[in-house]
Amino acid sequence: MELERGYRLGKKHCFRMRCLAILLKAEGLSAAKVGERTEMEQHTVSKWLKHAA
């Protein structure tokens, strides 16, 4: 719920995108698919997810 709130109400775009990436990955999407959905590079998504763990 915190990630969903961060995605919807976060003040910084970067923070909102990180929340979205984590939420999409939790739904079972691959880093490549998350990258496609968020228009981010796959290596950026992987890096963010690694730091979130």
Number of C-alpha atoms within 10 A of each C-alpha: 7 8 17 14 11 17 22 13 12 15 10 10 11 11 15 18 20 20 23 20 26 22 17 18 18 10 9 10 15 15 22 16 17 22 19 12 13 16 11 16 13 17 12 13 23 19 11 16 16 9 7 10 6
